[in-house]
């Protein structure tokens, strides 16, 4: 009996001293599409740890389900849909523009189309936020729920505005913000060695490359002023007053859960409240479904190639799909291709088309030799985790830059979709299959990525719970975002010091002139 009492006492004491947070309440404002895949991992882990999660979703959502065992949802009915149909048409249009050729006019058309659609998406997000803010009963219910924090993806600004409206601590699940790559919103980013995403540069730039880096940054800034600022600034002034700066609300976030690490990212300055959780969605592979395992095993010593171009590129123009299928047909390897379009006319017996595939489990299979990918961050990090080299077909947005990083590290062969044909594609596949350096380099990256003191997902959950326990993380947040640009860059200090030096110089010159004049006067007097 005494032994049982001792065990009970020690167990109770241990539970009371644990720094855990029990039954926290998290309000999530996610982004649809592939970004939801990331957020869903965090939501499921929060739910498994006993936290209550509420997800704000648009009525047009195609990935975010209204009912789930892991969260409750708040559905906002929207008139203008930011949905799968909208994005599907956009990516097809972008691909068609790219394939018209590499002329300057084509690139200009591509940029204009992206700017136009980007502006439309931001306007839709702002309309959804206005609809929420104008629904007094909804906002009152969110106030009354007494959430501990808001978790959001800042690629669009809705979640940041909602957190500020409710006065809640803010945690970002971030790779991109509405101002571009996340680091550029919060951390010092010297353009001399920090490449702008999209410029396809490294951290070791020549003079001309640094000029290019500054030029790309200038273009990004112009796009922000034309596309992003107007709808968000208008909304901030409407609800938070004329002094509210929407971008400062981003920079005031307590914790930035960054979906990269320095195996993927080039070395650069960072901040205390940036937590690196790159690859947090990756996990050891599970057994494949029986029919898929049988197909993989039938490849023998040649192994398997898997191909997926992400959630939005399930279909390709017929001629391009035929060229890819024809190249696959000439290989001894078996191929599993996630493709939802019409069956290519040149499809070989070694290629299996699927509407969906367990990508993580296939990448972790010992017979997988190459991953043909579009270069989305999720897929690239999963390839790094499992050590599978890449043949890259970048199609849009950040994909060229992601694959460029893998190319620089010797783990990927990157192709241009504009010039792609069966011969170029086949040559690239054979190069990655038979040149051992690609696999060796990717496996080296995999070892570096896995060699961490704490799993990325556990690290992310720790910091989310940290914010719950301490009602924020203000001690990790720099106050630099409140400074005017001329204070941040010490322009005022430099101006005062230059003025002081100029004043001293003027005084010295005046004294010298005065002394010279007196000396001349004395000499003149003596002569007289």
C-alpha positions in Angstrom: 0.0 0.0 0.0 2.8 2.4 0.9 4.5 1.6 -2.4 1.4 2.5 -4.3 1.0 5.8 -2.4 4.7 6.6 -3.2 4.2 5.9 -6.9 0.9 8.0 -7.0 2.6 10.9 -5.2 5.6 10.9 -7.6 3.4 10.6 -10.7 1.2 13.5 -9.5 4.2 15.6 -8.8 5.7 14.9 -12.2 2.4 15.8 -14.0 2.1 19.0 -12.0 5.7 20.1 -12.9 5.4 19.3 -16.6 5.4 22.6 -18.6 2.7 21.3 -20.9 -0.4 23.2 -22.1 -3.6 21.2 -21.9 -6.7 21.9 -23.9 -5.5 24.9 -25.7 -7.7 26.6 -28.3 -6.3 27.4 -31.7 -8.0 29.4 -34.5 -6.6 28.5 -37.9 -6.9 30.7 -41.0 -5.4 28.4 -43.7 -4.6 28.7 -47.4 -6.2 26.2 -49.8 -4.4 23.9 -52.2 -1.0 22.5 -51.5 -0.5 24.9 -48.6 -3.4 23.1 -46.8 -1.4 19.9 -46.9 1.2 21.5 -44.7 -1.3 23.1 -42.3 -3.3 19.9 -42.0 -0.2 18.1 -40.6 0.0 20.7 -37.8 -3.7 20.6 -37.1 -3.7 16.8 -36.8 -0.8 16.9 -34.4 -2.4 19.7 -32.3 -5.6 17.6 -32.1 -3.5 14.5 -31.1 -2.0 16.5 -28.3 -5.5 17.4 -26.9 -5.9 20.9 -28.3 -9.1 22.2 -29.8 -8.8 23.5 -33.3 -11.2 25.7 -35.3 -10.6 26.3 -39.0 -11.9 29.3 -40.9 -12.7 28.2 -44.5 -14.4 29.7 -47.6 -17.5 28.1 -48.9 -15.6 27.5 -52.2 -12.8 25.5 -50.5 -11.9 22.3 -52.5 -9.2 20.9 -50.1 -10.5 22.1 -46.7 -13.4 19.9 -45.7 -16.2 21.3 -43.7 -16.4 18.4 -41.3 -13.3 16.6 -39.8 -12.5 14.6 -36.8 -9.5 16.9 -36.1 -11.2 20.3 -36.1 -14.4 22.2 -36.2 -15.0 24.6 -39.0 -16.3 28.1 -39.6 -17.5 28.4 -43.2 -17.6 31.9 -44.7 -19.9 32.1 -47.8 -18.2 34.0 -50.5 -19.5 35.3 -53.9 -16.2 35.4 -55.8 -14.5 32.0 -55.5 -10.8 31.4 -55.1 -11.2 27.8 -56.0 -9.8 24.8 -57.9 -11.4 25.9 -61.2 -9.9 29.4 -60.9 -6.4 28.1 -60.2 -6.6 25.3 -62.7 -7.4 27.7 -65.5 -4.6 30.0 -64.3 -1.9 27.4 -64.4 -2.9 26.1 -67.8 -2.8 29.6 -69.1 0.6 30.2 -67.6 1.9 27.0 -69.1 0.6 27.9 -72.5 2.3 31.3 -72.3 5.6 29.7 -71.3 5.5 27.3 -74.2 5.1 30.2 -76.7 8.9 30.7 -76.5 11.4 32.6 -74.5 11.1 36.1 -76.0 11.0 39.2 -73.9 7.4 39.8 -75.0 6.4 36.4 -73.8 8.0 37.0 -70.4 6.2 40.3 -70.2 2.9 38.7 -71.0 3.6 36.1 -68.3 4.4 38.7 -65.7 1.3 40.7 -66.6 -0.9 37.7 -66.3 0.6 36.7 -62.9 0.1 40.3 -61.7 -3.5 40.5 -62.8 -4.5 37.1 -61.3 -2.5 37.8 -58.2 -4.4 41.1 -57.6 -7.7 39.3 -58.2 -6.8 36.7 -55.6 -5.8 39.3 -53.0 -9.0 41.2 -53.6 -11.0 38.0 -53.1 -9.3 37.3 -49.8 -10.0 40.9 -48.6 -13.7 40.5 -49.6 -13.8 37.3 -47.4 -12.3 39.2 -44.5 -14.7 42.1 -44.9 -17.6 39.7 -44.9 -16.3 38.2 -41.6 -15.7 41.6 -40.0 -19.2 42.8 -41.0 -20.9 39.7 -39.5 -21.2 40.9 -35.9 -22.6 37.6 -34.5 -19.7 35.7 -36.1 -17.0 38.0 -34.7 -18.7 38.0 -31.3 -18.7 34.2 -31.2 -15.0 34.2 -32.1 -14.3 36.7 -29.3 -16.3 34.6 -26.8 -14.5 31.4 -27.8 -11.3 32.8 -26.0 -8.8 31.3 -28.4 -5.2 31.1 -27.3 -3.7 32.1 -30.6 -4.2 32.4 -34.4 -2.2 30.0 -36.7 -2.1 31.1 -40.3 -0.3 30.9 -43.6 0.7 34.5 -44.5 0.9 33.9 -48.3 -2.3 35.9 -48.1 -3.2 38.4 -45.4 -6.6 37.3 -44.1 -5.3 35.4 -41.0 -3.0 38.3 -39.9 -5.9 40.8 -40.1 -8.2 38.4 -38.1 -5.6 37.9 -35.4 -5.2 41.7 -35.0 -8.9 42.2 -34.9 -9.3 39.6 -32.1 -6.2 40.8 -30.3 -4.6 37.3 -30.3 -1.0 36.1 -30.4 0.0 35.1 -33.9 2.0 32.1 -35.2 2.8 31.9 -38.9 3.2 28.6 -40.9 5.3 30.3 -43.6 7.4 30.0 -46.6 5.9 33.0 -48.5 4.2 36.2 -47.3 2.3 38.6 -49.5 5.7 40.4 -49.8 7.5 37.4 -51.1 9.8 34.9 -49.3 9.3 35.0 -45.6 12.8 36.0 -44.5 12.7 39.2 -46.4 9.7 40.4 -44.3 11.5 40.0 -41.0 15.3 39.4 -41.2 18.1 41.5 -42.5 18.6 40.5 -46.1 21.8 42.0 -47.7 21.4 41.8 -51.4 25.2 41.3 -51.8 24.9 37.6 -50.8 21.2 36.9 -50.1 19.6 36.0 -53.5 16.0 37.1 -54.3 13.8 34.1 -55.0 13.1 34.1 -58.7 16.5 35.5 -59.7 18.0 31.9 -59.6 21.2 33.1 -58.0 23.4 31.7 -55.2 25.0 33.3 -52.1 28.2 33.8 -54.1 27.4 36.4 -56.7 29.5 38.3 -59.2 29.1 42.0 -59.8 26.7 41.5 -62.6 24.7 39.0 -60.6 24.4 41.4 -57.8 23.1 44.0 -60.2 20.6 41.4 -61.4 19.7 40.7 -57.7 19.0 44.4 -57.0 17.0 44.7 -60.2 14.8 41.7 -59.4 14.2 43.1 -55.9 13.1 46.4 -57.4 10.6 44.6 -59.7 9.3 42.7 -56.6 8.9 46.0 -54.7 7.0 47.5 -57.7 4.6 44.5 -57.9 3.9 44.8 -54.1 3.0 48.5 -54.5 0.7 47.9 -57.4 -0.9 44.6 -56.4 -0.7 43.8 -52.7 -0.7 47.2 -50.9 -3.9 48.7 -52.2 -6.5 46.1 -51.0 -4.9 45.4 -47.7 -4.1 49.1 -46.9 -7.7 50.0 -47.6 -9.0 47.3 -45.4 -6.6 48.2 -42.5 -7.6 51.9 -42.7 -11.3 50.9 -42.7 -11.1 48.7 -39.6 -8.0 49.7 -37.7 -7.6 53.4 -38.4 -5.5 55.5 -40.8 -2.3 54.9 -38.8 -2.5 51.1 -39.2 0.2 49.6 -41.5 -0.8 46.2 -42.7 2.8 45.0 -43.2 3.7 45.9 -39.6 1.0 43.4 -38.6 2.9 40.7 -40.4 6.2 41.6 -38.8 4.6 41.7 -35.3 3.9 37.9 -35.4 5.2 36.1 -32.4 6.7 33.0 -34.0 7.6 32.3 -37.7 7.5 28.5 -38.4 9.6 28.5 -41.5 9.0 25.6 -43.9 12.7 25.3 -44.9 16.0 24.6 -43.3 19.6 25.3 -44.2 20.1 22.1 -46.1 17.7 23.7 -48.6 18.2 27.4 -47.9 21.4 29.3 -48.6 23.1 30.6 -45.4 21.7 34.1 -44.4 20.8 36.2 -41.4 17.8 35.2 -39.4 15.9 36.2 -36.2 15.3 34.7 -32.8 11.6 34.1 -33.4 12.1 32.2 -36.7 11.8 28.4 -36.1 13.0 26.1 -38.9 10.7 23.2 -39.5 11.6 22.2 -43.1 10.5 18.7 -43.9 8.1 18.6 -40.9 5.5 16.8 -43.1 8.1 14.1 -44.0 8.0 10.7 -42.3 9.3 7.1 -42.8 7.5 5.3 -45.6 4.7 2.9 -45.0 4.0 -0.3 -47.0 2.4 0.3 -50.4 -1.0 -0.9 -51.4 -0.7 -4.5 -52.6 -1.2 -3.8 -56.3 1.3 -0.9 -56.3 3.8 -3.0 -54.4 3.5 -5.7 -57.0 4.1 -3.3 -59.8 7.1 -1.8 -58.1 8.6 -5.2 -57.4 8.1 -6.2 -61.0 10.8 -3.6 -62.0 13.5 -5.8 -60.7 17.0 -4.4 -60.4 16.1 -1.5 -62.8 13.9 0.1 -60.2 11.1 2.7 -60.5 10.7 6.3 -61.6 7.9 8.3 -60.1 6.4 11.4 -61.6 4.1 14.0 -60.0 3.7 17.7 -61.0 1.7 18.6 -57.9 -2.0 19.3 -57.2 -2.6 21.8 -60.0 -0.7 20.2 -62.9 -2.5 16.9 -63.1 -3.0 17.5 -66.8 -0.6 18.7 -69.6 -1.0 19.7 -73.2 -1.4 16.6 -75.3 1.7 17.0 -77.3 3.8 17.6 -74.2 2.3 14.5 -72.4 3.0 12.4 -75.5 6.7 13.5 -75.5 7.1 12.6 -71.9 5.3 9.2 -72.3 7.5 8.4 -75.3 10.6 9.0 -73.3 9.4 6.8 -70.5 8.5 4.0 -72.9 12.2 3.7 -73.9 13.4 3.0 -70.4 13.8 -0.4 -68.7 12.5 1.1 -65.4 8.9 1.0 -64.4 7.2 4.3 -64.1 4.3 5.5 -61.8 2.9 8.8 -63.2 0.3 10.8 -61.4 -1.7 12.1 -64.4 -5.4 12.9 -64.7 -5.6 13.9 -68.3 -6.3 11.8 -71.4 -4.1 8.7 -71.9 -1.1 9.7 -73.9 -1.0 8.0 -77.3 2.7 7.1 -76.8 2.3 5.5 -73.4 4.4 2.4 -72.9 3.7 -0.8 -71.1 6.2 0.1 -68.4 4.2 3.2 -67.3 1.2 3.2 -65.0 -1.0 6.3 -64.8 -2.7 7.0 -61.4 -5.0 9.7 -60.2 -3.3 9.7 -56.8 -0.3 8.1 -55.4 1.3 7.8 -51.9 4.2 10.0 -52.8 6.0 9.9 -49.5 5.8 6.1 -49.3 7.0 5.7 -52.9 9.9 8.1 -52.3 10.9 6.0 -49.3 10.7 2.7 -51.2 14.2 1.1 -51.8 13.4 0.5 -55.5 12.7 4.2 -56.3 15.5 5.6 -58.5 14.3 9.1 -59.7 11.6 11.6 -58.8 10.3 13.7 -61.8 8.9 16.7 -60.1 7.7 20.3 -60.7 9.7 21.7 -57.8 7.1 22.5 -55.2 8.6 22.9 -51.7 6.8 19.9 -50.3 8.0 17.5 -53.0 11.6 18.8 -52.9 11.8 18.4 -49.1 10.3 14.9 -49.3 12.9 14.0 -51.9 15.7 15.3 -49.7 14.3 13.4 -46.7 14.3 10.1 -48.6 17.5 10.9 -50.6 16.0 10.5 -54.1 17.5 12.6 -56.9 15.2 14.8 -59.1 14.6 15.5 -62.7 12.9 18.9 -62.5 10.2 20.3 -64.7 9.5 23.8 -63.1 6.2 25.3 -64.3 5.4 28.3 -62.2 5.9 30.6 -59.2 8.7 29.4 -56.8 9.3 26.1 -58.6 12.2 27.2 -60.8 14.0 28.7 -57.8 13.5 25.6 -55.7 14.9 23.3 -58.4 17.8 25.7 -59.1 18.9 25.2 -55.5 18.8 21.5 -55.9 20.8 21.8 -59.2 23.5 23.9 -57.5 23.8 21.2 -54.8 24.2 18.6 -57.5 21.0 16.7 -56.6 18.8 17.6 -59.6 18.8 17.9 -63.4 16.5 20.8 -64.4 14.8 21.0 -67.8 12.9 23.8 -69.6 9.3 22.9 -70.4 9.6 25.3 -73.4 12.2 23.2 -75.2 11.3 19.8 -73.8 10.9 16.9 -76.2 11.3 13.1 -75.8 15.0 13.1 -76.6 15.9 15.8 -74.1 13.7 14.2 -71.4 15.2 10.7 -72.1 18.7 12.0 -71.9 18.1 13.8 -68.6 16.5 10.7 -67.1 19.4 8.5 -68.2 21.9 11.0 -66.8 20.3 11.1 -63.4 19.8 7.3 -63.4 23.4 6.4 -64.3 25.5 9.2 -62.9 26.0 8.2 -59.3 26.8 11.8 -58.2 23.2 12.8 -58.2 22.1 10.1 -55.8 25.3 10.6 -53.6 24.7 14.3 -53.4 21.0 13.9 -52.5 21.8 11.2 -49.9 24.4 13.6 -48.3 21.7 16.3 -48.1 19.3 13.7 -46.6 21.8 12.8 -43.9 22.3 16.5 -43.0 18.6 17.1 -43.0 17.9 14.2 -40.7 20.7 14.9 -38.3 18.8 17.2 -35.9 18.4 17.2 -32.1 14.6 17.3 -32.4 12.1 16.3 -35.2 10.9 19.4 -37.1 7.2 18.6 -36.3 8.0 18.3 -32.6 9.9 21.6 -32.7 6.9 23.3 -34.4 4.5 22.0 -31.8 6.7 23.0 -28.9 6.7 26.6 -30.1 3.0 26.7 -30.8 2.5 25.5 -27.2 5.1 28.0 -26.0 3.0 30.8 -27.3 -0.1 29.4 -25.6 1.7 29.1 -22.3 3.2 32.6 -22.3 0.5 34.4 -24.2 2.9 35.3 -27.0 6.6 35.6 -27.5 7.3 39.3 -27.5 10.8 38.8 -26.0 11.9 37.2 -29.2 10.4 39.8 -31.5 12.5 42.7 -32.7 11.0 46.2 -32.6 12.7 47.2 -35.8 9.5 46.9 -37.8 8.2 49.9 -36.0 11.1 52.0 -37.2 10.8 54.3 -40.2 13.1 53.2 -43.0 15.5 56.1 -42.5 15.9 55.1 -38.8 16.3 51.4 -39.6 19.1 52.1 -42.0 20.6 54.9 -39.7 20.2 57.5 -42.5 19.3 60.1 -39.8 22.5 59.3 -37.8 24.7 59.3 -40.9 23.1 62.6 -42.0 23.7 64.2 -38.6 27.3 63.0 -38.5 28.0 64.2 -42.0 26.4 67.6 -41.1 28.5 67.8 -38.0 31.7 66.9 -40.0 30.8 69.5 -42.5 30.2 72.1 -39.8 33.6 71.3 -38.2 35.2 71.5 -41.6 33.6 74.8 -42.3 34.7 76.1 -38.8 38.3 74.9 -39.5 38.3 76.5 -42.9 36.9 79.7 -41.4 39.5 79.8 -38.6 42.3 79.1 -41.1 41.1 81.9 -43.4 40.8 84.2 -40.4 44.4 83.4 -39.3 45.6 83.8 -42.9 43.9 87.2 -43.1 45.5 88.4 -39.8 48.9 87.1 -40.9 48.6 89.0 -44.2 47.5 92.1 -42.3 50.5 91.9 -40.0 52.9 91.5 -42.9 51.3 94.4 -44.7 51.6 96.6 -41.6 55.2 95.8 -41.2 56.0 96.6 -44.8 54.3 100.0 -44.4 
